[in-house]
Amino acid sequence: MNAIIVSALLGVVMMFSGIFTTNKTIIKNIATVGMLVLLAANLMEMNNLFSFDINTHDLIVTQRYGLFFNCIAYGATFIYLVLSGNDITEVGVNVAEYFALIFFVLCGVAILSSFNGLLMLFIGVEILSIPLYILTGSDKRNLKSNEASLKYFLMGSFSTGIMLMGIALMYGATGNFGMVHGAGLRGVVTASQQPPYLLVAGVILLFAAMSFKVSAAPFHFWTPDVYDGAPSVFTSFMSTIVKAAGMLAFIRVFENQYTILGPTWHIIVDFAIVSTLLIGNITAVFQQSVKRMLAYSSIAQAGFMLFALYASNTEIAKEGILLYAAAYSLATISIFAVLIKLHDYTLDGFNGLAKKEPVLAFAATVSLLSLSGIPLTAGFFAKYYVLAGALQAGGALWLIIVAVLLAAVSVYYYFRVIQAMYFKEGDPQTLPITGGFKAALIAVAALIVLLGIWPSLLLSWLYF
Amino acid sequence: MPIQYYIYLCLALFSIGIVGVLTRRNAIIVFMCIELMLNAVNLLLVAFSKVHNTMALAGDKTSMAGIEAQLFVFFIMVVAAAEVSVGLAIIVMMYRNVHSVDINFLNRLKN
């Protein structure tokens, strides 16, 4: 509860800070400190030190798992604000509002990690999405940003309609929204007889809408355009923290639910995983713009995260999605922080970066290695955990082989960027780079390697 | 009146909304179709609420079953209002830049 209340309040504080000062640095610093306050409030609840106690009639049930996910998301947002905070202030004139919207999104993240029942799922998804429509269009003079925003908005509210229809049909079949204490949706279905048609149709519509939110194929088509058109700083936020939160909600809502669909469930999930991995990885190979390549790579990474959905009843997959969220967020935030500093987002724009800015090139290399899942980086164990979970859940050997093969394909397009930085000649134009930024990049790279050597550093924390 | 009539009406409205979103090119009309989808869901929820209430009343004269669906309808209305305010702002912003609300403009991003 702490996280929900404090993040919403901080959002209001940020909006008011825009009235009292127009100094961008001060506003950025308020946001960074606020982020630490939010993280501290969440940690306090996690350690039972202090928490607001509100009777929500079991609409919201905080569990250690969800609180731990909040910590990862807020920690990643803190790193994001440290690395890219200055770039947020360069997007437009309404600086305070951007930070306020980021805090509102984090409120949605907190709801999605603790919802119990479909009503709060709906509210959480909307609180997560609506500020993002605005952030996508925040570069008001830029036509690409406008288009991305309109496209994201229309498709996002369309998928909301689909999701609500699914929820309404499920309600019609069962007579409740699954608000059973701590049980998620499990309370909805009581007997194991043939499920009613309404319920099956509802579950499938809900699955489609949630796939849209996490950009899993075949509902991924908005992702490249929106991620490409949005201001790069906000793409970084959307493709990491928001996507991980959407994925967590996806897993929580379908946890142990597939029993009602029987064998059909495996056909649906297998299809979603394979098509997401194929479309993400194969299309990314042909991209010339690194930003667009990262958009497709985020689709491909969503395919890997779906393995945690496939195996959502195993412990290792639950740990895996947390590790995946951390590893993927760190790597993507750091590669985007480097990308924002360049003038040219195409592959050629990276030519010769290693000679000119060795620190940036090094940090980008570590992030790209982590994204492709090379051992000794966090990405390796993240992929290992989710795939091991799928193996433990049983019956999916061919799926895992496909995933590993496509991970090999992903090495190709990630390494093209590394090759451009180290082995090609060029004179990349960069924005001014401060020493603090370089130090922060090195720290993030060190964190990625540390998690890659010692993933239990993060995960052991879940149980104490 | 049998419940099936309400379900058919809601599904018809919902389908009209979906077809409208997929075929119309004017952003405002697409937006109206999305609202139609949401309102079809509202009607469906209220109808289901009545069904579950009637079923519960047969056993217990003071039952409040089905009330949560009516609550859900209010939440959908509030969220839809928030979406309208953001959506219209985005459409106005678009109109200022290109003097058109035709969503065929959106295809330019692909290149």
Interface residues (C-beta under 8 A of the other chain):
Chain A: L119 F122 I123 E126 I130 Y133 I134 G137 K140 R141 L143 K144 N146 E147 A148 S149 L150 K151 F153 L154 S157 F158 T160 G161 I162 L164 M165 I167 A168 L169 Y171 G172 G175 N176 F177 M179 D225 D228 G229
Chain B: I7 C10 F14 G17 I18 V21 A27 V30 F31 I34 M37 L38 A40 V41 L44 L45 F48 V51 H52 M55 A65 G66 E68 A69 L71 F72 F75 I76 V79 A82 E83 V86 G87 A89 I90 I91 M93 M94 N97 V98 I103 F105 L106 R108 L109 K110
